[in-house]
Amino acid sequence: MEWRNLECFAFGDSGELADELLVLVLEGKKRATCWAVAEGMKGAELGKSMVVLDGSGRPRAVLRTLELTIMAAASAAPNDENRLGRL
């Protein structure tokens, strides 16, 4: 499938945070993400590919969802912080 036809998104809630988190993704340090269950699935589907944008809205990478897990934040394993890119 052509990447231009894929759904797009950016990490975080600002251009600066989107760039910071994108660097962690591209370096392989951020391999997971999370959000409140009240926000719904936000388009996530197992096996779905999406284009991640940088803080200026430019496409930078295609990511594919390999796993979806719903859990309480308090029950996340200690290594989950590293997968989320909180170094």
DOSE-219162 format. One record per atom (N, C-alpha, C): residue number from 1; residue in three letters; x, y, z; atom name. Coordinates in pm, 1 decimal, decimal comma, always signed. Example, Ala and Ser with C-alpha at 12.3 -4.5 7.8 and 13.67 -1.06 7.14 Angstrom:
BEGIN
[1 ALA [+1319,0 -569,0 +780,0] N]
[1 ALA [+1230,0 -450,0 +780,0] CA]
[1 ALA [+1320,0 -330,0 +780,0] C]
[2 SER [+1285,0 -225,0 +708,0] N]
[2 SER [+1367,0 -106,0 +714,0] CA]
[2 SER [+1290,0 +3,0 +787,0] C]
***
This chain:
BEGIN
[1 MET [+84,2 -118,4 +0,0] N]
[1 MET [+0,0 +0,0 +0,0] CA]
[1 MET [+88,9 +125,1 +0,0] C]
[2 GLU [+50,6 +224,3 -73,3] N]
[2 GLU [+121,3 +352,3 -81,6] CA]
[2 GLU [+110,0 +425,6 +52,1] C]
[3 TRP [+222,4 +472,5 +106,3] N]
[3 TRP [+220,8 +537,3 +237,4] CA]
[3 TRP [+135,5 +663,4 +237,3] C]
[4 ARG [+122,5 +729,2 +123,9] N]
[4 ARG [+42,7 +852,8 +118,4] CA]
[4 ARG [-105,5 +827,4 +144,3] C]
[5 ASN [-149,0 +703,9 +131,6] N]
[5 ASN [-289,2 +669,2 +154,2] CA]
[5 ASN [-317,4 +628,3 +298,3] C]
[6 LEU [-214,0 +622,3 +381,3] N]
[6 LEU [-231,1 +579,2 +519,6] CA]
[6 LEU [-276,4 +694,5 +609,2] C]
[7 GLU [-342,8 +659,0 +717,1] N]
[7 GLU [-380,4 +756,6 +819,7] CA]
[7 GLU [-254,1 +813,4 +883,7] C]
[8 CYS [-257,5 +940,9 +920,5] N]
[8 CYS [-141,3 +1008,4 +979,4] CA]
[8 CYS [-170,2 +1050,9 +1122,9] C]
[9 PHE [-63,8 +1061,7 +1202,5] N]
[9 PHE [-76,0 +1111,9 +1338,8] CA]
[9 PHE [+59,7 +1164,6 +1383,7] C]
[10 ALA [+57,6 +1242,3 +1490,8] N]
[10 ALA [+180,5 +1288,5 +1555,7] CA]
[10 ALA [+170,4 +1253,8 +1703,7] C]
[11 PHE [+282,7 +1224,4 +1765,3] N]
[11 PHE [+285,4 +1198,1 +1908,6] CA]
[11 PHE [+273,2 +1328,9 +1985,8] C]
[12 GLY [+220,2 +1320,7 +2107,7] N]
[12 GLY [+218,4 +1435,7 +2197,6] CA]
[12 GLY [+113,1 +1539,0 +2163,6] C]
[13 ASP [+121,0 +1651,6 +2237,4] N]
[13 ASP [+21,7 +1756,8 +2221,2] CA]
[13 ASP [+83,7 +1890,1 +2178,3] C]
[14 SER [+205,5 +1885,5 +2127,5] N]
[14 SER [+271,1 +2005,8 +2075,4] CA]
[14 SER [+373,8 +1963,4 +1970,9] C]
[15 GLY [+413,2 +2056,3 +1887,6] N]
[15 GLY [+514,5 +2026,9 +1787,1] CA]
[15 GLY [+646,7 +1985,5 +1849,2] C]
[16 GLU [+682,8 +2052,7 +1957,1] N]
[16 GLU [+808,8 +2020,9 +2025,0] CA]
[16 GLU [+807,7 +1878,7 +2080,1] C]
[17 LEU [+698,0 +1840,4 +2145,7] N]
[17 LEU [+688,2 +1704,8 +2200,7] CA]
[17 LEU [+682,4 +1601,3 +2088,7] C]
[18 ALA [+612,0 +1633,2 +1979,5] N]
[18 ALA [+605,9 +1540,9 +1865,8] CA]
[18 ALA [+746,5 +1512,1 +1813,6] C]
[19 ASP [+829,2 +1616,2 +1801,8] N]
[19 ASP [+966,9 +1597,3 +1753,8] CA]
[19 ASP [+1049,8 +1516,7 +1852,4] C]
[20 GLU [+1034,9 +1547,5 +1981,6] N]
[20 GLU [+1111,5 +1476,9 +2085,2] CA]
[20 GLU [+1078,4 +1327,7 +2085,7] C]
[21 LEU [+950,2 +1295,0 +2079,8] N]
[21 LEU [+909,4 +1154,4 +2081,9] CA]
[21 LEU [+944,5 +1083,9 +1951,3] C]
[22 LEU [+935,7 +1155,6 +1839,9] N]
[22 LEU [+972,3 +1096,8 +1712,0] CA]
[22 LEU [+1119,2 +1055,7 +1709,8] C]
[23 VAL [+1206,3 +1137,6 +1765,5] N]
[23 VAL [+1349,3 +1102,4 +1772,3] CA]
[23 VAL [+1366,0 +970,9 +1847,1] C]
[24 LEU [+1294,5 +955,1 +1957,6] N]
[24 LEU [+1303,9 +830,1 +2034,6] CA]
[24 LEU [+1255,0 +710,9 +1953,1] C]
[25 VAL [+1150,3 +729,8 +1873,8] N]
[25 VAL [+1099,8 +622,7 +1786,7] CA]
[25 VAL [+1205,9 +586,0 +1683,1] C]
[26 LEU [+1260,7 +687,3 +1616,4] N]
[26 LEU [+1357,7 +661,7 +1509,6] CA]
[26 LEU [+1486,1 +600,4 +1562,6] C]
[27 GLU [+1520,9 +628,3 +1688,8] N]
[27 GLU [+1638,5 +567,9 +1752,0] CA]
[27 GLU [+1609,1 +428,9 +1807,6] C]
[28 GLY [+1483,5 +386,6 +1803,9] N]
[28 GLY [+1445,9 +256,0 +1856,8] CA]
[28 GLY [+1426,9 +253,6 +2007,3] C]
[29 LYS [+1426,3 +369,2 +2070,4] N]
[29 LYS [+1410,7 +376,9 +2216,1] CA]
[29 LYS [+1265,0 +381,7 +2259,2] C]
[30 LYS [+1177,3 +428,9 +2173,0] N]
[30 LYS [+1033,1 +432,2 +2201,3] CA]
[30 LYS [+967,7 +330,1 +2109,9] C]
[31 ARG [+913,4 +225,5 +2170,7] N]
[31 ARG [+853,9 +116,7 +2092,5] CA]
[31 ARG [+709,4 +90,3 +2131,9] C]
[32 ALA [+653,6 +179,0 +2213,8] N]
[32 ALA [+515,7 +162,6 +2259,9] CA]
[32 ALA [+458,3 +301,1 +2286,5] C]
[33 THR [+328,3 +306,7 +2299,9] N]
[33 THR [+262,5 +431,5 +2336,6] CA]
[33 THR [+142,6 +398,1 +2423,2] C]
[34 CYS [+83,8 +499,4 +2481,9] N]
[34 CYS [-32,6 +475,5 +2567,9] CA]
[34 CYS [-124,0 +597,0 +2564,3] C]
[35 TRP [-248,1 +575,0 +2605,7] N]
[35 TRP [-345,8 +682,3 +2618,0] CA]
[35 TRP [-457,0 +633,6 +2708,5] C]
[36 ALA [-540,0 +727,0 +2752,9] N]
[36 ALA [-651,3 +693,7 +2842,3] CA]
[36 ALA [-757,2 +613,3 +2767,3] C]
[37 VAL [-810,0 +510,5 +2830,8] N]
[37 VAL [-911,9 +425,7 +2768,3] CA]
[37 VAL [-1035,3 +507,8 +2730,4] C]
[38 ALA [-1060,4 +616,3 +2802,3] N]
[38 ALA [-1175,0 +702,1 +2772,4] CA]
[38 ALA [-1162,7 +768,0 +2634,7] C]
[39 GLU [-1041,4 +772,1 +2578,8] N]
[39 GLU [-1019,2 +830,9 +2446,9] CA]
[39 GLU [-1049,5 +732,4 +2334,1] C]
[40 GLY [-1089,3 +611,3 +2368,0] N]
[40 GLY [-1121,0 +511,5 +2266,6] CA]
[40 GLY [-995,9 +453,4 +2204,1] C]
[41 MET [-1010,6 +388,7 +2091,6] N]
[41 MET [-897,6 +321,4 +2026,4] CA]
[41 MET [-813,1 +415,9 +1941,6] C]
[42 LYS [-860,5 +536,2 +1915,1] N]
[42 LYS [-784,6 +636,9 +1840,3] CA]
[42 LYS [-733,3 +583,3 +1706,3] C]
[43 GLY [-811,3 +496,7 +1644,5] N]
[43 GLY [-774,8 +443,3 +1514,1] CA]
[43 GLY [-682,6 +323,8 +1516,6] C]
[44 ALA [-638,6 +283,0 +1635,4] N]
[44 ALA [-544,4 +171,3 +1646,0] CA]
[44 ALA [-614,2 +38,8 +1614,4] C]
[45 GLU [-547,5 -41,7 +1534,1] N]
[45 GLU [-593,6 -176,8 +1500,6] CA]
[45 GLU [-470,1 -264,0 +1486,2] C]
[46 LEU [-479,6 -385,5 +1531,6] N]
[46 LEU [-369,2 -479,1 +1518,9] CA]
[46 LEU [-331,9 -495,6 +1371,4] C]
[47 GLY [-204,3 -476,8 +1339,5] N]
[47 GLY [-155,2 -490,1 +1202,8] CA]
[47 GLY [-168,1 -365,1 +1118,1] C]
[48 LYS [-230,9 -261,4 +1170,7] N]
[48 LYS [-252,9 -138,8 +1094,5] CA]
[48 LYS [-123,9 -57,6 +1083,5] C]
[49 SER [-97,7 -5,1 +966,1] N]
[49 SER [+15,3 +84,2 +943,6] CA]
[49 SER [-34,7 +227,5 +941,0] C]
[50 MET [+42,4 +317,8 +1000,9] N]
[50 MET [+8,3 +460,1 +1003,8] CA]
[50 MET [+135,8 +541,6 +983,3] C]
[51 VAL [+120,1 +661,2 +929,9] N]
[51 VAL [+232,6 +752,1 +908,7] CA]
[51 VAL [+245,3 +842,3 +1030,6] C]
[52 VAL [+365,7 +847,2 +1087,2] N]
[52 VAL [+389,6 +938,1 +1199,5] CA]
[52 VAL [+449,3 +1067,1 +1143,4] C]
[53 LEU [+395,8 +1179,3 +1190,9] N]
[53 LEU [+437,8 +1311,5 +1146,1] CA]
[53 LEU [+531,2 +1374,4 +1248,1] C]
[54 ASP [+619,3 +1462,4 +1200,0] N]
[54 ASP [+702,4 +1537,4 +1293,8] CA]
[54 ASP [+623,8 +1658,4 +1343,4] C]
[55 GLY [+686,3 +1741,9 +1423,8] N]
[55 GLY [+618,5 +1856,0 +1483,8] CA]
[55 GLY [+573,7 +1961,2 +1385,0] C]
[56 SER [+624,4 +1955,4 +1262,1] N]
[56 SER [+583,7 +2049,2 +1157,0] CA]
[56 SER [+480,9 +1988,0 +1062,8] C]
[57 GLY [+437,7 +1866,3 +1093,3] N]
[57 GLY [+337,5 +1799,4 +1010,4] CA]
[57 GLY [+393,8 +1725,4 +890,9] C]
[58 ARG [+526,8 +1707,9 +885,2] N]
[58 ARG [+589,6 +1634,5 +775,0] CA]
[58 ARG [+592,6 +1485,2 +805,9] C]
[59 PRO [+561,1 +1400,0 +708,7] N]
[59 PRO [+569,1 +1255,2 +730,7] CA]
[59 PRO [+713,9 +1213,0 +751,3] C]
[60 ARG [+736,3 +1128,1 +852,8] N]
[60 ARG [+873,0 +1086,7 +884,2] CA]
[60 ARG [+892,8 +936,8 +885,8] C]
[61 ALA [+788,1 +859,4 +916,4] N]
[61 ALA [+803,9 +714,0 +924,3] CA]
[61 ALA [+667,3 +647,8 +914,2] C]
[62 VAL [+669,3 +521,4 +875,6] N]
[62 VAL [+548,5 +438,4 +877,8] CA]
[62 VAL [+564,0 +339,8 +992,2] C]
[63 LEU [+465,9 +339,2 +1081,9] N]
[63 LEU [+466,7 +248,4 +1196,6] CA]
[63 LEU [+352,9 +149,4 +1182,6] C]
[64 ARG [+375,3 +27,3 +1230,6] N]
[64 ARG [+271,8 -75,6 +1225,7] CA]
[64 ARG [+243,1 -123,6 +1366,1] C]
[65 THR [+116,2 -136,1 +1400,9] N]
[65 THR [+74,9 -185,0 +1532,5] CA]
[65 THR [+94,1 -336,0 +1537,8] C]
[66 LEU [+180,0 -380,3 +1629,0] N]
[66 LEU [+209,3 -522,9 +1643,7] CA]
[66 LEU [+138,8 -585,3 +1762,8] C]
[67 GLU [+99,2 -501,4 +1857,9] N]
[67 GLU [+34,6 -552,2 +1979,6] CA]
[67 GLU [-54,2 -443,0 +2036,5] C]
[68 LEU [-169,3 -481,0 +2087,3] N]
[68 LEU [-258,9 -390,5 +2158,7] CA]
[68 LEU [-292,1 -453,8 +2292,3] C]
[69 THR [-265,4 -381,1 +2400,1] N]
[69 THR [-293,2 -431,2 +2533,8] CA]
[69 THR [-365,9 -323,5 +2612,5] C]
[70 ILE [-477,6 -359,2 +2673,6] N]
[70 ILE [-550,0 -265,9 +2758,9] CA]
[70 ILE [-521,2 -305,1 +2903,0] C]
[71 MET [-467,9 -208,8 +2979,6] N]
[71 MET [-435,1 -236,2 +3119,5] CA]
[71 MET [-442,9 -107,8 +3200,4] C]
[72 ALA [-456,4 -123,4 +3329,8] N]
[72 ALA [-452,3 -8,5 +3420,2] CA]
[72 ALA [-309,1 +43,3 +3425,5] C]
[73 ALA [-293,1 +174,5 +3427,3] N]
[73 ALA [-159,0 +234,3 +3430,5] CA]
[73 ALA [-78,3 +183,4 +3548,3] C]
[74 ALA [-142,7 +161,0 +3660,0] N]
[74 ALA [-73,3 +115,2 +3780,4] CA]
[74 ALA [-18,5 -26,6 +3765,5] C]
[75 SER [-71,3 -102,2 +3669,3] N]
[75 SER [-26,2 -240,2 +3653,8] CA]
[75 SER [+80,5 -256,0 +3545,6] C]
[76 ALA [+123,1 -146,2 +3485,4] N]
[76 ALA [+226,9 -153,7 +3381,7] CA]
[76 ALA [+357,8 -202,1 +3443,0] C]
[77 ALA [+427,8 -286,1 +3369,6] N]
[77 ALA [+555,4 -340,0 +3416,9] CA]
[77 ALA [+662,6 -230,4 +3413,6] C]
[78 PRO [+764,9 -241,4 +3500,2] N]
[78 PRO [+871,0 -139,3 +3502,0] CA]
[78 PRO [+937,3 -117,7 +3366,7] C]
[79 ASN [+954,2 -221,1 +3285,8] N]
[79 ASN [+1019,8 -202,6 +3155,4] CA]
[79 ASN [+928,9 -132,9 +3055,3] C]
[80 ASP [+799,4 -117,9 +3083,7] N]
[80 ASP [+710,3 -46,1 +2994,4] CA]
[80 ASP [+752,3 +100,1 +2981,5] C]
[81 GLU [+806,0 +159,2 +3087,3] N]
[81 GLU [+851,5 +298,4 +3078,9] CA]
[81 GLU [+960,3 +312,5 +2973,7] C]
[82 ASN [+1050,0 +216,1 +2965,1] N]
[82 ASN [+1153,8 +223,2 +2862,8] CA]
[82 ASN [+1095,5 +207,6 +2722,9] C]
[83 ARG [+999,0 +120,3 +2706,1] N]
[83 ARG [+936,8 +102,0 +2575,7] CA]
[83 ARG [+862,1 +227,3 +2533,1] C]
[84 LEU [+809,5 +303,4 +2630,3] N]
[84 LEU [+736,4 +426,4 +2600,5] CA]
[84 LEU [+829,3 +543,1 +2573,6] C]
[85 GLY [+958,8 +525,4 +2600,0] N]
[85 GLY [+1054,7 +629,9 +2570,8] CA]
[85 GLY [+1080,7 +725,7 +2684,1] C]
[86 ARG [+1042,2 +690,8 +2805,2] N]
[86 ARG [+1067,9 +776,9 +2921,5] CA]
[86 ARG [+1202,0 +737,1 +2979,8] C]
[87 LEU [+1307,1 +800,5 +2934,3] N]
[87 LEU [+1440,9 +761,6 +2974,6] CA]
[87 LEU [+1492,9 +846,1 +3088,3] C]
***
